[in-house]
Amino acid sequence: MNTHLLVASLYDALMVPADKLGFEQVRRMVVRNAKGKVLEIGAGTGLNFKHFDGTDCVFATEPDPYMLSHAVARLRDCSALTRAKAEELPFPDDSFDTVVSTLTFCTIGDPLKAAEEIRRVLKPDGCFYFAEHPVAENPMLARAEKIATPIWKQLAGGCHLDRDILSYFKSAGLIVSDIIRLDSFFVAGKAAKSEACAKPGLAA
Ligand SMILES: C[S@@+](CC[C@H](N)C(=O)[O-])C[C@H]1O[C@@H](n2cnc3c(N)ncnc32)[C@H](O)[C@@H]1O
């Protein structure tokens, strides 16, 4: 069975409970911070596209052709969608005011390389906004996530439950700030190349 095709076909339906439990609000909160020339990595089926507001055209990337085929239908006006991995972004250095990622760093093959690429394509005063699900802070929950990950990633398109996602951003030289923890599962926040992105904070 082609699990990527299956995950892409079921993805929107699978996200309904998470979105109803509050992740839709998190998407909106993260995405509405996007300003200027915007890049979204790992756009999936394009669930974030409707939340971009007040931006120039959005450049979205997604490596999975099945996800991409759903996202195309949600593309707005002048926006562009490219098949690309976050580890090899086909854009010049210092080219985006904003980069956005929601729920991608659990799946990306080389998350440190992806964070380094985000740093590379961000303008010196650019901001990276994210909402991700890193490994739990609670040690028992973290242990359960580590045990479950080998099976979970087979079922969920490569998703890891046990990644220390903020550590990749920091290791790539990004300054992480405005962290909001949502339940014990999700984390939203901002990362940047310089203090120039430090204001304003993550808008609610
Ligand atoms: C859980 S889905 C999230 C999709 C979307 N960002 C959202 O919030 O609904 C994870 C996405 O990451 C994508 N992905 C997997 N490997 C990737 C990589 N190396 N670079 C960028 N995206 C990747 C998957 O194809 C999938 O669309």
The ligand as a MOL file (V3000), in Angstrom:
LIG
                    3D

  0  0  0     0  0            999 V3000
M  V30 BEGIN CTAB
M  V30 COUNTS 27 29 0 0 0
M  V30 BEGIN ATOM
M  V30 1 C 1.8700 16.7170 9.2730 0
M  V30 2 S 2.0600 17.3190 7.6520 0 CHG=1
M  V30 3 C 1.7940 19.0850 7.9140 0
M  V30 4 C 1.2530 19.7650 6.7020 0
M  V30 5 C 0.9330 21.2480 6.8790 0
M  V30 6 N 2.1260 22.0010 7.1980 0
M  V30 7 C -0.1260 21.4540 7.9180 0
M  V30 8 O 0.0980 22.1680 8.8950 0
M  V30 9 O -1.2220 20.9310 7.7390 0 CHG=-1
M  V30 10 C 3.8210 17.2450 7.4010 0
M  V30 11 C 4.2260 17.7280 6.0360 0
M  V30 12 O 5.6460 17.7950 5.9540 0
M  V30 13 C 5.9850 17.3840 4.6440 0
M  V30 14 N 7.4010 16.9920 4.5810 0
M  V30 15 C 7.9360 15.7650 4.6930 0
M  V30 16 N 9.2580 15.8070 4.5070 0
M  V30 17 C 9.5710 17.0880 4.2690 0
M  V30 18 C 10.7890 17.7650 3.9540 0
M  V30 19 N 11.9520 17.1130 3.8980 0
M  V30 20 N 10.7220 19.0880 3.7470 0
M  V30 21 C 9.5550 19.7630 3.8210 0
M  V30 22 N 8.3760 19.1790 4.1070 0
M  V30 23 C 8.3810 17.8580 4.3250 0
M  V30 24 C 5.0500 16.2260 4.3880 0
M  V30 25 O 4.9940 15.8730 3.0170 0
M  V30 26 C 3.7560 16.7920 4.9350 0
M  V30 27 O 3.0530 17.5190 3.9810 0
M  V30 END ATOM
M  V30 BEGIN BOND
M  V30 1 1 1 2
M  V30 2 1 2 3
M  V30 3 1 2 10
M  V30 4 1 3 4
M  V30 5 1 4 5
M  V30 6 1 5 6
M  V30 7 1 5 7
M  V30 8 2 7 8
M  V30 9 1 7 9
M  V30 10 1 10 11
M  V30 11 1 11 12
M  V30 12 1 11 26
M  V30 13 1 12 13
M  V30 14 1 13 14
M  V30 15 1 13 24
M  V30 16 1 14 15
M  V30 17 1 14 23
M  V30 18 2 15 16
M  V30 19 1 16 17
M  V30 20 1 17 18
M  V30 21 2 17 23
M  V30 22 1 18 19
M  V30 23 2 18 20
M  V30 24 1 20 21
M  V30 25 2 21 22
M  V30 26 1 22 23
M  V30 27 1 24 25
M  V30 28 1 24 26
M  V30 29 1 26 27
M  V30 END BOND
M  V30 END CTAB
M  END
